[in-house]
Amino acid sequence: MTASMCRSFLFAPGDSERKMAKAFASGADAVILDLEDAVEASAKPRARDMVREFLAEPRVAGGPERWARVNPFDGEDMASDLEAVIGAGLDGIMLPKAEGTEQVEALSAMIAKLERARGDIEGRTKLFLVAGESPRGVLRCVDYPKGMARLCAMSWGPWDLATALGASGNRHPDGTLKPPYELARSLCLIGAVAAGVAPIETAPMEFRDIPVVRNFARAAAADGFTGLIAIHPDQIAAIHEALAPSAEEIEHARKICALFASGDQVGTIGLDGQMLDRPHLVQAERILFRAGLSEQVVSIAEQ
């Protein structure tokens, strides 16, 4: 599985062996070992040692991807974080508070140097940007070009952004996002898709209210997000359930793909009283891809 196919990314504090082990047993598609916000400044050196030791353990067949969230690019801890985690046991780096292509290029060069020094395959370590956690980061969300080396996913951070803006909250009483945060979310989604990487939503703070998590994930999927970052293992099953296409959606997608496949290079088809064209075909193929029926996807790889 690659990051573009991951439905769930679960955070685990890098200074807690118990929580890291629990995260890896949660059923999440990817686990992010956190060296940033979940770890107090005084505990960061020990957390690096613990994460390094954890990554040195053999992989479990069918286990989750292994990621690490390092500290921000312009801070004093990021270089030490990279030294601790880059190697064969890691799939990728999450960069928080990302603010543009210059940071991505510089970080990629740092990772490449470490890969070469450790005999790893150069370019294997991927990058996941949290690109909407600061005002500048939000404005740069749409600047990342398609095909940027290592870059495979983007997300945003409503809580850090609220802090950066000096706001007391990011949602209305009914739970909907206030305008600045709706804008940031939209720019992250659009920027990720424009860059050809996976757009990943952040899960809600509620981790015991499973219906809330499920509805949140369904809304994210409906808007185009392909996965969610979870903060607690209890959110994982609800996220996976919400992102899985329903039987009705799969059947409808099958019909659309079959009709286009049976036509003679037709541009439109009629189905159930509706005229459908190529965008509907692409949507149908994506539904089948999400359902694990990738052998039926004909042209999605061209998108």
TAHURA-V993532 format. One record per pair of residues at least 4 apart in sequence whose C-alpha atoms are under 7 Angstrom apart, sorted by the first residue. I is the first residue (numbers start at 1). J is the second residue. If there is no record, write none. Layout:
I/J  I/J
This chain:
1/5  1/6  2/6  3/152  3/153  4/152  4/153  4/197  4/198  6/29  6/30  6/227  7/29  7/226  7/227  7/228  7/240  8/28  8/29  8/30  8/227  8/228  8/229  8/230  8/236  9/28  9/29  9/30  9/31  9/32  9/228  9/229  9/230  10/23  10/28  10/30  10/31  10/32  10/229  10/230  10/231  10/232  11/31  11/32  11/33  11/34  11/230  11/231  12/19  12/20  12/23  12/32  12/33  12/34  13/19  13/20  13/33  13/34  13/35  13/38  13/39  14/20  14/33  14/34  14/35  14/39  14/47  14/50  14/51  15/39  15/46  15/47  15/50  16/20  17/21  18/22  19/23  20/24  21/25  22/26  23/31  23/233  24/31  24/64  26/233  27/236  28/64  28/236  29/64  29/65  30/64  30/65  30/66  31/64  31/65  31/66  31/67  32/66  32/67  32/68  32/69  33/51  33/67  33/68  33/69  34/38  34/68  34/69  34/70  35/39  35/44  35/47  35/69  35/70  35/71  36/69  36/70  36/71  39/43  39/44  40/44  43/47  44/48  45/49  46/50  47/51  48/52  48/81  48/84  49/53  50/54  51/55  52/56  52/84  52/85  53/57  55/89  55/90  56/89  59/63  65/91  66/90  66/91  66/92  67/90  67/91  67/92  67/93  67/94  68/92  68/93  68/94  69/93  69/94  69/95  70/78  70/81  70/93  70/94  70/95  71/75  71/77  71/78  71/96  72/78  72/95  72/96  72/97  73/78  73/103  77/81  78/82  79/83  80/84  81/85  82/86  85/90  86/90  86/114  86/115  87/115  87/118  87/120  88/120  91/125  91/126  92/125  92/126  92/127  93/126  93/127  93/128  94/127  94/128  94/129  95/128  95/129  95/130  96/129  96/130  97/130  97/131  97/132  97/133  97/134  97/137  98/129  98/130  98/131  98/137  99/103  99/131  99/136  99/137  99/140  100/104  100/137  100/140  100/143  101/105  101/144  102/106  103/107  104/108  105/109  106/110  107/111  108/112  109/113  110/114  111/115  112/116  112/122  112/123  113/117  114/118  115/119  115/120  115/121  115/122  116/120  116/122  123/150  125/150  126/150  126/151  126/152  127/150  127/151  127/152  127/153  128/151  128/152  128/153  128/154  129/153  129/154  129/155  130/154  130/155  130/156  130/157  131/137  131/138  131/141  131/154  131/155  131/156  132/137  132/138  132/141  132/155  132/156  132/157  132/184  132/188  133/137  133/138  133/156  133/157  133/158  133/160  133/161  134/138  134/161  134/164  135/139  136/140  137/141  138/184  141/187  141/188  141/191  142/187  142/190  142/191  144/195  145/195  146/194  146/195  146/196  147/195  147/196  152/197  152/198  153/192  153/197  153/198  153/199  153/200  154/188  154/192  154/197  154/198  154/199  154/200  155/188  155/199  155/200  155/201  156/185  156/188  157/161  158/162  158/170  158/181  159/163  160/164  161/165  162/166  162/167  162/169  162/170  163/167  170/177  170/178  170/181  171/175  171/176  171/177  171/178  172/176  172/177  172/178  177/181  177/182  178/182  179/183  180/184  181/185  182/186  183/187  184/188  185/189  186/190  187/191  188/192  189/193  189/199  189/225  190/194  191/195  192/196  192/197  192/198  192/199  193/197  193/198  193/199  198/226  199/225  199/226  200/225  200/226  200/227  200/228  200/229  201/220  201/225  201/227  201/228  201/229  202/228  202/229  202/230  203/228  203/229  203/230  204/213  206/213  207/232  207/234  207/235  208/234  209/213  210/214  210/235  210/238  211/215  212/216  213/217  213/235  213/238  213/239  214/218  214/238  214/239  214/242  215/219  216/220  217/221  217/239  217/242  217/243  218/222  218/242  218/243  219/223  220/224  220/225  221/225  221/226  221/243  230/235  230/236  235/239  236/240  237/241  238/242  239/243  240/244  244/290  244/291  245/249  245/250  245/287  245/290  245/291  246/250  247/251  248/252  249/253  250/254  250/287  250/288  251/255  252/256  253/257  253/284  253/285  253/287  253/288  254/258  255/259  256/260  256/281  256/284  257/261  257/281  257/284  258/262  259/263  260/266  267/277  267/278  268/275  268/276  268/277  269/275  269/276  269/277  270/274  270/275  270/276  271/275  276/280  277/281  278/282  279/283  280/284  281/285  282/286  282/300  283/287  284/288  285/289  285/297  285/300  286/290  286/300  287/291  288/292  288/293  288/294  288/297  289/293  289/294  289/297
